[in-house]
């Protein structure tokens, strides 16, 4: 069985479909999606619908991202914050124009079942953003950190990659897990359009919401798979603001 971690999609359904074709997915494969399925390109609702169908035939684990929280609140309560609307929410709302109330409720139920984080049998953590507790995500005080925290990634980047994990200077949060897989912070912010590694943390958000690609990694072999630049697949759109 192969296990793939997949980065932030942001409504780029065509990129996701292309990526799965490139991987040449098999029935026994497992897919761990790291969140932010919506807000960006024009197919947010369609992406959610595709994932609901995908899990019927494949072993899928869905982590909830900060943009998915926004979408869930809108579907549940009609909440439209100015921050969300201006950072992709407008495109998500438009993508639901032709969806019935029944379909929206189905999507809401799907969003509510998503995990805030997942730890596999080999002590590998999958989370959208991060956590701040030195005791791990199980002891996190503020639930929003699962979706929003950037300090875990910043800590991983600022730590000498050659430092021995047994060193007293090695960040305690990073010692808790064999590996950590995240999204949330685009690697394109650092000039990379491929997944980045800091210590034992892998960042799979390769800027698919903007001018980057959608990425997946085989977590055992570390082979990387990528779509085309997503903007090329949605040539008449601008993506996220």
C-alpha positions as CSV (number, residue, x, y, z in Angstrom):
1,X,0.0,0.0,0.0
2,X,1.3,3.5,-0.9
3,X,0.4,6.5,1.2
4,X,0.3,9.9,-0.3
5,X,0.0,13.2,1.5
6,X,-1.6,15.9,-0.7
7,X,-1.3,19.7,-0.2
8,X,-3.7,22.6,-0.3
9,X,-6.1,22.4,-3.3
10,X,-8.0,25.7,-3.0
11,X,-10.8,24.9,-5.5
12,X,-8.4,23.6,-8.2
13,X,-10.3,20.5,-9.1
14,X,-8.6,20.2,-12.5
15,X,-5.2,20.2,-10.8
16,X,-6.3,17.4,-8.3
17,X,-7.7,15.3,-11.1
18,X,-4.5,15.7,-13.1
19,X,-2.3,14.9,-10.1
20,X,-4.2,11.7,-9.4
21,X,-3.7,10.7,-13.0
22,X,0.0,11.4,-12.8
23,X,0.2,9.2,-9.6
24,X,-1.6,6.4,-11.4
25,X,-3.6,5.7,-8.3
26,X,-4.4,2.1,-7.3
27,X,-7.2,0.7,-5.3
28,X,-5.0,-0.1,-2.3
29,X,-3.5,3.4,-2.1
30,X,-4.2,5.7,0.9
31,X,-4.6,9.4,0.5
32,X,-4.1,11.9,3.4
33,X,-5.4,15.4,2.3
34,X,-3.9,18.2,4.4
35,X,-6.8,20.7,4.1
36,X,-7.8,23.9,2.4
37,X,-10.0,22.3,-0.3
38,X,-11.8,25.5,-1.0
39,X,-11.2,29.3,-1.6
40,X,-9.2,30.1,-4.7
41,X,-10.2,28.7,-8.1
42,X,-13.7,28.5,-9.3
43,X,-14.4,24.8,-8.4
44,X,-14.5,24.7,-4.6
45,X,-18.0,23.1,-4.4
46,X,-17.0,20.7,-7.2
47,X,-13.8,19.8,-5.3
48,X,-15.7,18.9,-2.2
49,X,-18.2,16.8,-4.3
50,X,-15.3,15.0,-6.0
51,X,-13.6,14.2,-2.6
52,X,-16.9,12.8,-1.2
53,X,-17.1,10.5,-4.2
54,X,-13.4,9.6,-4.1
55,X,-13.6,8.3,-0.5
56,X,-16.3,5.8,-1.6
57,X,-13.6,3.9,-3.5
58,X,-10.3,4.8,-1.9
59,X,-8.9,5.0,1.6
60,X,-8.9,8.7,2.3
61,X,-8.2,10.8,5.4
62,X,-9.3,14.5,5.3
63,X,-7.6,17.1,7.5
64,X,-9.5,20.4,8.1
65,X,-7.8,23.6,7.0
66,X,-8.6,27.2,8.0
67,X,-10.4,27.9,4.8
68,X,-12.5,24.8,5.3
69,X,-13.6,26.2,8.7
70,X,-14.7,29.4,7.0
71,X,-16.7,27.3,4.4
72,X,-18.2,25.2,7.1
73,X,-19.4,28.2,9.1
74,X,-20.9,29.7,6.0
75,X,-22.8,26.5,5.1
76,X,-24.0,26.0,8.7
77,X,-24.8,29.6,9.7
78,X,-24.5,31.8,6.6
79,X,-21.5,33.5,8.2
80,X,-19.5,35.6,5.7
81,X,-16.6,37.4,7.3
82,X,-14.9,40.2,5.4
83,X,-11.5,38.4,5.7
84,X,-12.9,35.2,4.3
85,X,-14.8,36.9,1.4
86,X,-11.7,38.8,0.3
87,X,-9.4,35.8,0.5
88,X,-11.2,33.2,-1.7
89,X,-14.6,33.1,0.0
90,X,-16.3,35.0,-2.9
91,X,-15.2,32.3,-5.3
92,X,-16.4,29.5,-3.0
93,X,-19.9,31.1,-2.6
94,X,-20.2,31.5,-6.4
95,X,-19.2,27.8,-6.9
96,X,-22.3,26.8,-4.9
97,X,-24.8,28.8,-6.9
98,X,-26.2,25.7,-8.7
99,X,-26.1,23.4,-5.7
100,X,-29.3,22.5,-3.9
101,X,-29.9,22.9,-0.2
102,X,-29.6,19.1,0.0
103,X,-26.2,19.1,-1.6
104,X,-25.0,21.9,0.7
105,X,-26.1,19.9,3.7
106,X,-24.2,16.9,2.4
107,X,-21.0,19.0,2.0
108,X,-21.5,20.5,5.5
109,X,-21.7,17.0,7.0
110,X,-18.5,16.1,5.1
111,X,-16.7,19.1,6.4
112,X,-17.8,18.4,10.0
113,X,-16.3,14.8,9.8
114,X,-12.8,16.1,8.9
115,X,-10.0,15.5,11.4
116,X,-8.1,18.3,13.0
117,X,-5.0,16.1,12.8
118,X,-4.1,12.5,12.3
119,X,-1.2,10.3,13.6
120,X,-0.5,7.0,11.9
121,X,0.9,3.8,13.2
122,X,4.5,5.0,12.5
123,X,4.1,8.1,14.6
124,X,3.8,10.5,11.7
125,X,1.6,13.5,12.2
126,X,-0.6,15.0,9.5
127,X,-2.0,18.5,10.4
128,X,-3.0,21.5,8.3
129,X,-0.9,24.2,10.1
130,X,0.6,23.2,13.4
131,X,0.4,23.2,17.2
132,X,2.0,25.1,20.0
133,X,1.8,22.8,23.0
134,X,5.1,21.1,24.0
135,X,3.0,18.0,24.8
136,X,1.7,17.7,21.3
137,X,-1.6,18.5,19.5
138,X,-3.5,16.3,22.0
139,X,-2.9,19.0,24.6
140,X,-3.4,22.1,22.4
141,X,-5.3,24.8,24.3
142,X,-6.5,26.8,21.3
143,X,-8.1,24.6,18.7
144,X,-7.6,27.3,16.0
145,X,-3.8,26.5,16.1
146,X,-4.5,23.3,14.2
147,X,-5.7,25.4,11.3
148,X,-3.7,28.6,11.7
149,X,-0.3,28.1,13.5
150,X,2.8,28.9,11.5
151,X,5.3,28.7,14.4
152,X,5.8,25.0,14.0
153,X,7.0,25.5,10.4
154,X,9.1,28.5,11.3
155,X,10.7,26.6,14.0
156,X,11.5,23.7,11.7
157,X,13.0,26.1,9.1
158,X,15.1,27.9,11.6
159,X,16.6,24.8,13.1
160,X,19.9,23.4,11.8
161,X,19.0,20.5,9.6
162,X,22.2,18.7,10.7
163,X,21.4,19.0,14.4
164,X,21.1,15.6,16.2
165,X,17.6,15.0,17.3
166,X,18.9,14.0,20.7
167,X,20.5,17.5,21.2
168,X,19.0,19.6,24.0
169,X,18.7,22.4,21.5
170,X,16.5,20.4,19.2
171,X,12.9,21.8,19.3
172,X,10.8,19.7,21.7
173,X,7.7,19.9,19.5
174,X,9.6,18.3,16.6
175,X,10.9,15.5,18.8
176,X,7.4,14.2,19.5
177,X,6.9,12.7,16.0
178,X,8.9,10.7,13.5
179,X,7.8,13.1,10.8
180,X,5.2,15.9,10.4
181,X,3.3,16.8,7.3
182,X,1.7,20.2,6.9
183,X,0.2,22.6,4.4
184,X,-1.0,26.2,5.1
185,X,2.1,28.2,4.3
186,X,2.9,28.2,0.6
187,X,6.5,27.2,-0.2
188,X,6.3,29.8,-3.0
189,X,6.6,32.4,-0.3
190,X,10.2,31.2,0.0
191,X,10.8,30.9,-3.8
192,X,10.2,27.1,-4.1
193,X,7.4,25.5,-6.1
194,X,8.1,22.0,-4.7
195,X,7.5,20.6,-1.2
196,X,10.0,21.8,1.4
197,X,11.6,20.0,4.3
198,X,12.7,21.6,7.6
199,X,14.1,19.1,10.0
200,X,11.4,16.4,10.1
201,X,8.6,18.6,8.9
202,X,7.4,18.4,5.3
203,X,5.4,21.3,3.9
204,X,3.1,20.3,1.0
205,X,1.5,23.6,0.2
206,X,3.2,24.6,-3.0
207,X,1.1,27.6,-3.8
208,X,-1.7,25.9,-5.7
209,X,-4.0,28.8,-4.8
210,X,-1.8,31.3,-6.5
211,X,0.9,30.7,-9.2
212,X,2.1,27.4,-7.9
213,X,1.4,23.7,-8.4
214,X,-0.6,21.1,-6.5
215,X,1.7,18.5,-4.9
216,X,1.7,15.0,-3.4
217,X,4.4,13.0,-1.8
218,X,4.7,9.3,-1.2
219,X,5.5,9.4,2.5
220,X,7.6,6.3,2.4
221,X,9.7,6.8,-0.7
222,X,9.6,10.6,-0.7
223,X,8.8,10.6,-4.4
224,X,7.1,13.9,-5.3
225,X,4.2,14.3,-7.8
226,X,3.0,17.6,-9.1
227,X,0.3,19.0,-11.4
228,X,0.9,21.7,-13.9
229,X,0.9,25.3,-12.6
230,X,-2.7,25.6,-11.5
231,X,-3.2,29.0,-13.1
232,X,-2.5,27.4,-16.5
233,X,-5.5,25.1,-15.9
234,X,-7.7,28.1,-15.1
235,X,-6.3,30.5,-17.6
236,X,-9.2,33.0,-17.3
237,X,-9.0,33.2,-13.5
238,X,-6.7,34.9,-11.0
239,X,-7.0,32.5,-8.1
240,X,-6.9,33.7,-4.5
241,X,-6.3,37.3,-3.7
